[in-house]
Amino acid sequence: MDTQSLSPFTDFCYLFLSIILEGAPFILLGTLISGFIDAYLPPGLIDRWLPKNKPLAVVFSGLLGFVFPVCECAVVPVIRRLIRKGLPVSCAITYMLSAPIINPIVVISTMKAFDSSVGQFSLRQSEVADTMGPVFMTSSRLIIAFIVTVGVGLVVLRARSSSILKPAVLPVGKAADHVHDHSYSHDDEKPERLVLAMRTAMRDFMETAMYFTIGVAITAVFKAYVTDDLVILFNQNEVTGIGLMMVLAFVLSLCSTSDAFIAANFPVPQSAKLAFLVFGPMMDVKLVFMYLSVFKSRFVALLAISIFIAIGFLSYVWIRL
């Protein structure tokens, strides 16, 4: 057998294991947080922290990432548990979409990436150097992400939870809440709550990891079998660049803490880079499968199409303001 024919498969295995090993710790962190939320957080507590005004609560949720920074791999199991604890679905979805972008870690990494002119995808140094500066690109990423995520949350305010969430994720009833609340009033039940937290984390990890693995496999296939020559197509014109960069972000499934280093060195317009940076952490291959563990497939499809159009439009217009 030809040795070269093994090369793509070898790349696939390497990429698959690399992404799994990179993402698994974040999923574990998210599911551990999820478990402790289930065991120790009284139902409705976070809801009581939010403003009583529902639209204002959605706006506030879009900024929670600065207080509770979570990457896209870890946020899904966390919001799943928060919804079951009584957090409004609109606030949960706003936080889910915004937290991977609107957090201090991503701010620092984006500033650093656009302050540098070196990158693995750099094709023409003159185009890479033609940026609007790290402050502009970082602030633009945060502002566009905030506008889109809050907009989604405000739209979800009008929808019924049962039309968005899978039955297993719907907030628990009063009877179930009573069972959990009973444990909060007894200090001697702390060991039992710890066991409950570990069991919940284990269950959420297994379910989330299954969807994550499927998404990573698709991502690895794309990276291993699609040649880098196709990158040239992304620079045909601005509209094409924006659309293709979002498709690329969807397929590559990069972590929001590192994707700026790739975007900064792509030979595409700044608007296309912004679209890449905003769309990827909200919607990619692995996230689709993880979202399907929480939301109904129809909602996931509508969400993907809606934010694709909104981010593409805002990225195109933003540079011209």
N, C-alpha and C positions, 0 to 999 in steps of 0.2 A: 504493500500500500504506500502511496506517495506520502512523504513526510509533510509536505505542505498542506495536504488535505486534513491533517490533524491539527493544524495551527488554529483555525477558527474555533474548533471544539476545545482546544487547550485554553484559548482566550476566554471562551464562555465559562469554563470551569473556574478559571482564576477570577474573572469578574463576578461571577455568582457568589463565590465564597467571600470575596472582598466586601461586596455590598452587604451580604448577610452578617459578616463579622462587624462591619461598621454600624449597621442599623440595629442589630439585636440588643446591644446594651441600652439603647434609647427606648426600645420597646419594653425591655425589662424594667427600666426606670419608670416608664409610664404606667405599667401594670402594677408595680409596687405602690406607686402613688394612688392608683385606682383602688387597690386593696385596702389601703389605710383610710381612704375616703369612705369606703363602704363600711368599715368597722368602727371608725372613730368620729366621723363627721355627722352631726345631727341633721336630719332631713330639713331642708329649707334654710339652713344657716347662711349659705352664700346668697340665696335669694333675698334674705333680710339685709345683707350688706349692700345690695344694689339699690339705686334710687327707685322710689315707688313708681315714678313716671316710666312707663314701659319703653318709649323711644329713647329716653335719656339713659335707661339701663343698658340698652343695646349699644349706645355710643360709648358708655363707660366700659362695656365688655370688650370693645375694640382696642382698649389700652391696657387690658389686664396682662398682656404679655410682658410689659415692663416690670410688673410685680411678680408674675409667675411665668418666667421664660421656659417654654417647652418647644422642642423641635417637632416637625411634622410626624416623625415616627412614633413619638410618645404621646401626642396630644389626643389621638383617637380614643384609646382606652380610658383616658382621664375624663374626657367630656361624656363618654358613655356612662360612667359612674356618676358624674355630676348631674346628668339628666335624670337618672333614677333616684337621685337624692332631692330632686325638686327644682333644679336650676331650669329656668325657662328655655325652651328649645331655641328661640331666637338669640338669646344671649350665649348659649352654648355653641351654636354654629358660628356666631360672630367671633367668639374667642378661639374656636378651632381653626378658623381661617386666618386670623390675624396674628396669633401668638408665634407661629414659626417665622414671621417677618418682623413684627413690631416688638422686638426685644433687644436688650443691650448687646448681646453676643453678636447678633446679626448686624447691628449698627457698626460695631467695631470691625468685623470682617469685611463688610462692604466698603467702608472707608479705606481700609488697608488695600483691598483689591484694586480699587480705582485710583489709588495713589501709586500703583506700580505699573510698569509697562512690560512685564515679563509674564508670559503664560504659555501653556502647552498648545493652545490653538491659534497662537499669533501667526498670521500669514503676511501681513504687510505692516511694518512698524509705524509707518506714517498714519495709517488708519487707527491703529491702537492708541496712538498719542493724541488723536483728535477727539478728546473727551471734553465734557463740560465740568470736570473737576469732581473729586470725591464727595465733597459736601453736597453739591447739587444732585448727584446720582443717588446718594444715600437718602437724602431728604425726599427726593422724588419717589423713591421706592416705598418709603414709609407712608407718604401722603396718599399715593395711589392705592396702596394696600388698605389703608384706613377707609378711604372713600368706598372702595368695592365691598369690603367686609361689612361695614356698617349698613351699606345699601342692601346687601343680602339679608342681614339681620332684620332690617325694617320690613322687607318683603315677607320674610318668614313669620313676622308678627301676625300677619293676616291669615296664616294657614293653621289648620288643626294639626296637633301633634300626631294623631293617629294616621294622618295622610303622609307624614314624613318619616316617622320612626317605625322600625320593626317592632312587633308586639313585645318581644322580650326586653326591649329597651325602654318601653313606656314607664313613666314614673310609678313607683310602687304605691299600692293603695294604703288606706289608713290602717288596715289590719296589719300589713307588713311593717308599716312605720311603727306601729305600737310594739311589735316584737323587737325592733332595733332600738327604739327609745328606751325600752326596759333595761337594756344593758348599760345605758349611759349613767344610770343612777346608782350603780353598784361598783365600787372600786375593786371588789374581789373578783369581778368578772373580766378584768383586764387581760389575763392569759387567754381566756376564751375569745376575746376580741382580736388578739394577736393571731390566733389560729384562724379565725374568720378572715382576717386580712390576707394571710398567706394563701388560704384556699381560693379566695377571690382573685388574688394576683395570679395564681397558677392557672385558673380557668380562663381568665382574660388573656394571659400570655399565649396559651395554646391556640385560642381562637384568633387572636390578632396576628400571631406569627404565621398561621396557615395562609391568611390572605396576603401578608407581607411577602412570604416566600414565592407565591404565585407571581406577584408583581415584579419581584426581583429577577425571576427567571425570564420574564418577557424583556426586561431591561437588558439583561446580560446577552440575550439573543441579538438584540438590536446593536449593542456595542461591539459584539464579536463579528457580526456578519455584514454590517453596513460600513462601507469604506469612508475614510475621511475626505475623499474627493467631493462628496456630496455637499460638504460645507460651502463650496463655492456657490451653489445654487441659492444660498441664503442671502446673497448680496446682490440679487438681480435688481430689486427696487425696494423702497421702504415698506410698502404694504406687504409684499411677499416676505420680506425679512421678518416683520413682526409676526406674521402667521406661522412661518416655519420655525422661528425661535421658540414660540410657545409650544409647538408640536415637539420640538427637540427637548424642551424642559419637561414635557409630559412623559416622554419615553425614557430619558436619562435618569429620572427620579433621583436627582442630587439632593444632598442635605442643604438646607438653607444657610448653614454656617459656612459652606464652602463654594456654593454655586456662583458667587460673585467673581471669584478668581477665574472662572471659565468665561463668564459673560463679558468681563472687562477686556478680554483679548480676542473676542470674536470680531471678524471684519464686517460688521453690520452697523447700521445707524444706531444712534443712542436710544431711539424709541424702541427698537427691537430688543436692545439689551434690557431696557426697563420691563418690557413685556415678559421676557425670559425670567427676570428676577422676581416678578410679582406672581406670575401664573404658576411657576414650578412648585413653590412651597404650598400652594393651595390645591393643586390638582396634578397628580402624576400617576403613573401606572400602579405603583404600589399603594398609593393613597386610595385609588378607586376601589381596589379590593378590600382595603381596610374600612373605607366608608360603607361598603356593602354589608359589613358586619353590624352596622348601626342603623343605616338609613335604607329606605326602600329604593329599589333600582331606578324607578322613575324619577325620584327626587335627585339622585346622584347624576343622572343624565341631564336633567334640566339645570342643575347647579353647574355642571361642567360647561355646557353650552353658554349659559348666561355670563359666567365670569370670563370665558374666552372672549366673548364679544365686548364686554365692558372693559376688560383690561387692554385689549387691542385698541379700542377706540380712545381710551384715556391716554394710553402711551403715545399714540400718534398725535393727539391734540396737545398733550402736556409740553412737549418739546417746543411747540410753536407759541406758547403763551408768553 
